[in-house]
Amino acid sequence: MNLKNPFWAKPFVLLAAVAMVGACGLPRVGPTKKEIYSGSVQRQGDAFVVSVNRRVNTATAIYPSLGFSPAFLNAGVLGSDTIRPGDTLGLTIYENVEDGLLVPEGTPATSLEEIQVDGDGYIFVPYAGRIRAAGNTPEAIRRIISEKLGSQTPDPQILVRRLAGDGATVSVVGGVTGSGVYPIEQPTRTLSAMLAQAGGLAIPQDVAQVTVSRGNRQETIWFDDLYTHPRYDIALRNGDRILVEQDARSFTALGATGSQRLVTFDRQTISAIEAIALVGGLSTALADPTGVFVFRNEPEEIAEMVLGRTDLVGPQRMVYVLDLTEPNGMFEARDFAIRDGDTVYVTEAPYVQVQKVVGVLTGATSSLATVQDTISTE
């Protein structure tokens, strides 16, 4: 049977295709600008949508503040000769008699090696007894032993050496070449020297953070600050725990960008324009440069400064809008600080959806026409 198409067949086909597109929807990277604005508080939504300007940049320019407190900064460097529990000492004793207390006959001196300072801070020396070593210098210990032995042998001469610093140690772990427990010795009495002793950094220097735990205190600095601010090169104390780790902050990039992914911070501060560049910039085929959004949960005090209000309670959902086509748009984006947990989203240009509709309609019409031609030839 040969069926001919009536004159109204093609318009019917187009209407059917439009209905199909409207019913099924089109794929897209995310919400449109209109949909984002419709969710604003001003339109009975639950997020404040704010255009970025100089005032907003000033209010939101919050960066991680790292540094040591005066308790750490004002701690003086420990004397390299101060003896502590756990240290190991060596003694050399000279006597001016042939048959001395400790010196064997025919020898000028005797050595007592590896005398461990016990947990209470004492050592034991034959004929001198138990002597307080912790808190004293080798010179002070020498005088004490000389006095003790002086009543039993004439004019003894004593040499006291600190052999090791096992009693005063720190642990270094994390992003260093050689994690381990290291003694505090004369060359390693400060933080930077101890990190060097541990082999230096094994992570990127720009995002390295150094945390020092001392007792119940825990404080962190940027590694770079050890050299740009020498006062942060603090003196170490026995039992300090040093952790070196990479900055864990990140933001998410979505929408019409070169790539959509979770991005870790590769520097201490990242601006909105740098964040876009890190994911390959705006997609030239898809992006709307007037629709760059940053989604963030903003602390109450910052949200009040941004909005000029004093009645907010708790963190607020904020959507910051950047229009890169405005005269100062690039400058505002350059000055807008991206923070940990932000979502940077770029909307599609309006014509992209039009192109998709046209593509779908063209494809649908072609498919229906093929079906009709097939029927007509039967």
Disulfide bonds with the S-S distance in Angstrom:
none
